[in-house]
Amino acid sequence: MTNGPMDRRPFGGEPPGWAESPSMKQNAEYTGRYVVLLDQRETQRGVDALRTSAGIASVERVRGAEAEGVTEMLQRPDTSVLFDELATAVVEVPPDQRHALVTTAEADPTIIAAEPERMVYATVITEPQRTLTGFFPTYRSDEDEVSRHTRAELAASLGPAWDEQNTTWGLQAIRANWSTLTGQAVKVAVLDTGVDTDHQDLTGCIEATASFVPGETVEDGNGHGTHCIGSVAGPVKPDHAPRYGVAGEARILAGKVLSDRGVGTDGQILAGMAWAVSQGARVVSMSLGAVVEPGELFPQTYENVALRALERGTVIVAAAGNESRRPRFVAPVGRPANCPSILAVAALGKDLATAWFSCGAINGAGGEVNIAAPGVDIFSAAPDGTYQTLSGTSMATPHVAGALALMVQAHPESTAADLHTRLLSGAYPLPQPVADIGSGLLQAP
């Protein structure tokens, strides 16, 4: 774990000097590569078209399980990578060939979409509040007694009074502490900044790990991934903290797709998604994304990859984003959560109101919020055997992933579409608009 603050440039973060103005939102950042979606029935024909018509010199076909090979290939400036499971490629295109690629994609039916690759960021809104191994303090220890009482009274006046000595407020809000389900043996892939593989609370839940970040192991030098994994599968009875994990017996596939700075690319995310599907994940949790503009369409590549994953029984959930500055400004749901086939998760505070930073349904055609979950002052695991409290739609998303793991345990034969329906129909209605919270507050089965 780095000693400095988390990277503050993320999808949803506040860089130094940030002004609360919609006109100052961060512009999209591109890598120069393209992500290409091929027809699964004629993948080789699509590859041939890329080579002959678009000038793509070398296309390496890999299976999602070949994690180390994919990471090394993604570093080569002259190599394009095709993920066989999802018929999706990340291609290197010389500047003078980009028009040919787009023209080929429009003309050849075996190439469904070709989109510029973008940078992707972790969706966290606050600096980490670290807590050493030991009993969990309701408020930070450096606050004086008066301040603690003032905050407690304020919280009580705004909404439910949460007693967090034994269970975090988030688990209480979604009623996970009332469920007899544990997510036993259900595989959940968390695609993030990796994981502290030695954390005393998490060593027992890690099924497999893989890093898709060039030059970095799966070990989490950021903290974001470890926190999200803890929210999914932290133990039912941790030794040094209150319960904070939704599905304590789920099996975690920890895919590192974001660097220790919390930054990644579409190619790394797609590589992680292909790996997760190949490993048999029933749920993929992605607390990451990139900003979109009002009126911007969802990315075709992510949408079709999500559809292909759904056909194989895998549900994908993603953070809605943190660009809003409520009540004055509500930003649209970011990508890839804005895809119709990916569940977009909004964040709620302890008062069960929409978090001030949580994005909303500004854009149509998939840009809706599907469900809301606790995302403010969320306590979970941190590297080096410690804990931290973070806020963001990042923190809400793994609550949903954990609840889906419980549903899979209860209904193992359910299709991905069935799980979607069960999740949304079981949400608890709240007074906020559907545009802000979708079906309502997540409820554990």
N, C-alpha and C positions, 0 to 999 in steps of 0.2 A: 504494500500500500504506500503510495507516495505521500510525503508529508505536506505537500502543498495543496491548495484548493483544487477542486475538480475543474476541468476545462469549462470555461463559461461561454463558449460559442454555440452551445447545442441548439438543436431543434427544441425550443422552449426555454433555453437558458437566458440569462441577462448578462451580456458582455459589459465590461467596465465602460461607463459613460453612456450606457443605453438610455435613450429617452422614450418615455411612454407615448409613442406616436406611431400609428399604423404605417405612415409613410416611410418610417425608418426600418422596416422589417428587413432582415437579411435576404439578399438575393440568392437564387439557386446557384450552387457551385457544381461545376462539371469536371470530369476527369479527362475528357478527350476520347474515351472509349465509348462503345455502344453495347447495350444489351439487346439481344435478338431472340425472339420467340419463334420457334419452328413448329410446323405441323407434326404432331407425334406419330402420325401414320406414315409420313414420308420424310423422316428426319435426314436420312442420307442425301436425298434429293435436295433438301434445303441447304445442307452443308456444301454440296457441289455447286449450287447457285451462288453461295457466298464466295467460293473460290474463283469461279469462272467470270462472274459478272461484277462482283464488288471488290475484287482484288485482295481478298483475305488469303494470305499466303499459307498459313499453318493453322489448322484447327485440331486441337487435341480433345478426343472424346474421353470423358472420365465418368465413373460412377460416383454417387454422392458419398459412399463409404470411404473413398480414397482421399481422405482429408489432407494428408501431408503433401501428396502430389499436387493437389489443386492449389494449395497455398504457394508452392514453389512456382507453378505455372503462371499464376496471376501476377508474378513479379516480372515475367519476361516481356520485354517491349515488342517482340516480334511473334508472340504466340497468342492465339485465341483459344478459349476453353469452352467446351460444350458439356453441359451437365445432362447426361443421358436420361436420368429418371424423369426430368421435367422438360426435356427438349428445349433447353434455354442456354444461350451462349453469351459469353462476354467477349467481344471482338475488338482487336486493335485495328483501327482504320486510319491509314494515312490521310492527311488533310485533303489531298487532291482526289481521294476516292470516296469521300463522305457523300457526295451527291449521287455517285453510282450506287452506294449502299441503299440510300433512301429510294432511288428509282427502282432498284431490284426488288426491294421489299414491297413496293406498290404493285409491281408487275407479276411477281412470282407467287402463286397461291400457297407454296410451301413455307413462305416466310410471312408470319402473321403480323409481326410488329418489329420495328427497329427504333429504339429510343436512346437518346444520349444518357450515359451513365452519370449518376449524381452522387454527391457526398451525402452521408447519412449520419445522424447524431443521436446520442443518448438523450432521453427525454426527462431530465431532472431539473428542478427549478431552484433548489436551495443548496447552500454549502453543506457538507456533511457535519452532523453533530455526533462526534465519536463518544462512545461509552465503553470503558474498560470492562472486561469480564467481571461480573458481579451482579448484584441485584439491580434491576432496572429502575432508575429514578423517574417519577412521573414528570418532573421538570428538571432542567439542567442544574447541576450542582453549583454553578457559579452565580446563580440568581439568589438574591437575599429572600428572607422569609416573607417580607411584605409583597415583593414582586410575585412570588409563587402563589400567595393567597389571592392576589389581584387577578392573576391569570385563571386560577381555578374558578373564581366567582364569575369572571367573564364567560368562560366556557359553559358554565352551568346556566347562565342566563340566555345563551344563544341556542342551546339544544340539549341533547341527552348528556347526563353526567356520567362519564365513563370511568369505571374503576379498573385501572390497568395493572393492578398488582399481579394478577394471574393470567390475564389474556389481554392482548392489545385491543384498542378500540375498534380497529378495522375488522378483526375477526368477530367481535361482538356484533358489529353493525350488519354483517352479512350472515350472522347466525351460524358460523362455522363451528363455534364452541358447543352448539346444540346437536350437531350432526354426529351420527355414529359411524359415518364413513371416513376412511383415511386415505383414499386414493391408492390403495395397495396394488403394487405391481403395474400401475398405469404409467406409461412413458410420456414425460412432458419435456419438450425441448425448449430451453431458454437461450435465445440467441442474443448475446449481449457482450459485455467486456470480459467474459470469462468467470472464473470462480476461485475462491480460496479453497483448494482441494484438501487443505489440512484443518479447516475450521471444525472444531469439535462438534458442532451441531449438524454439519452437512456431509461429513465423510461417509456416513451410512447411506445417503440417498443418491449418490452420484453413480449412474449407470455407465456412462461413457463421456469422454471429452474430446474436443477437437478444436484446433485453432485455425482460422482462415485469415489471420492477420499476419502478413509477412514479417518475419523477424521476431515475433512474440509468441511465447507459450500460452497455454490456456490459463495460467495463473493470472489472477485479477489484480492488476496494479492500479485500478481506478476505484473499485468499491461498488459501482453501480450493478454489475452482474451478480455479485455475491448477495447484495441486498435483495434483488429480484428473486433469485433462487431461494433465499430464505423465506420470502413471502409465499412462494409456492409450496415448499416442502420442508420448512423448519420443523423440528420435532414437536410432538404433542406435549411432551414434558421436558423442556430443556433444563439443564442443570443450573444455569446462571442467568436466566431471563424469564419473563412471562412467555406464554405461548404466542408465537407470531406467524407460524406457518399454517396454511389452509389445509394442505393434504400431506400429512406427515409421513406417509408411507409410499408416496409417489416415487418413481424412478426418474432421475433427472439426466437429460442429455444436455450437457453444457457446451454450447458452441460459441467460441469467441469470434465474433464478427466485427466488433468495434475495438479499436486500440485502447491502450491504457489512458489515452487522452479522451476517450469516448467518441472517437471518430471512425467511420468506415465508409465503404462504397457499396453501391448496388450489387456489384459483382460478389463481394464478400457475403452480403446478405443472402443472395440467391444461392451461393455455394453452401451456406449454412442450412438453408431451407431444403435443398436437395439432400444433404446429409441427414437431416432430421427425418425426412420422409423415408429414406432408405433404411434408417435405424428403427422404423416402426413407431415413430412418435404419433400418439393420438391427439396431442395438443402441441402447438408451437406458439410460444409467447415472445413477442418482440416489443420491448420498451424502447423504441427507436423510431426515427423518421426524419423527414425533411419538410420544410415549409412549402405551402402552395399559395398561389394567389387567388383572390376571388374570381370565380368563373373557370378556374383551371380544371381540366378533366383528370380523372384518375389514370395512373400508368397502366397501359395494356399488359405489359409484361408481368407485373406483380399480380394483376387480376387473373390472368390465365394460369399462372403458376398456382395461385390459391385455389382456383377451380380444379386443377389437376390433383392438388393435394386433397381437396374435399372428396374427390372420386375415390381416393385411396383411404378414406376414413379419417383424415387429419383435419382438425379445426385450427385455424390461425387467428390469433388475437393480437391487436397492436394498439399502441398508445395514440390517443386522439391528438395529442400535441398541447403545448403550453404557451402559445403565443398570445392568448387573450390578455387583456387588461381590463377586466370587468369592473364596474358596469359600463365604462365608456366605450370599450372596443372589444368585439368578439371576433377572433380569427377563425378561418375555416379549418376543418379537420385536415391534418397533414397527411402526407403519403408515407407508407403504403396503407395506413388505416383508412384512407378515403376510397379504397377499392370495395365494391359491393360485396365481394365474397370474403372479406376480412372483417372481423368484428372490431369496431372502433370503441375504445373504452375512455370515458370521461372520468374526471376526478371529483370527489366530494370531500368536504371538510368535516370536522367533528360535529358541526351543527347540521350536517346532512344537506347543506346548501352546496350549489355548484362552486367549485374552487375558482378563485378569481382569475387563474391562469388558464383554465381548461378551455380547449377549443370547442366550437359549436358547428351546427349544420348550416353553414353559409352557402356551400356549393351543393348543387343537386347531383344526380347520377352517381350515387355511391358515397357522397360526402357527408352522410348522416352520422350521428352518434347512435350506437346500438344499445349501450348499457353503461351504467355508472357504478363506480366502486370507490372505496376509501383511498384517498390519495394525498392527504395532508398530514404531516407529522406522523409518518409511518415508520415504526421501529422494526428493524430486522438485522440480519447478520452483516458483518463487515470483515474485511481481511484482518489477518493477524489474530484471529480468535476473538475479535471484539464485536461491537454492535454500533449501529448508527441510526439516526432519524432523518429521513429525507421526505421531500414532497415532490409531486409531479404526477402526470398521467402515467409515467413510468411505474410508479408505485401502485397505481390502481390496476394496471394490466395483469400483473401476476396473481392478484386476488381472483380475477376471472379465470385465469389458467388453472389455478388450484381448484376452483369450484367445478370446472369442467372435468378435472381428473376424478373428483368425487362422483360426478354423473356417469363417467365411463365405468367406474367400479360398480355402480348400481345397475347400469344398463350396458353391459359389455358388448352386446350385439347391435347397439344403436349405430345408425349411419351418422355421418358428420352433419347432415341436414337435420336429423332428429335431435342431435345435441344442441344445434342452434336453436331449434324451436323450444326445447325444454328450458334452456338457459334464459331466453328472453321472456317466455311466458311465466316463468317463476319469479321474475323481478318484482320488487315491492314498489308500488306506485308512490311517487312524490309529487309535490305541487309544481315543480319546475317544468318549463316547456319541454316537449319531446326533443326539440332542437338542441337542448343542452344536456339531457340525460338519457335520451332514447327510451327504452322500456321502463327504466327506473333503477332502483338500488338493487344490485346483485344480491341474491340469496342462495346460500349453500343448500344442496338437497339433503 
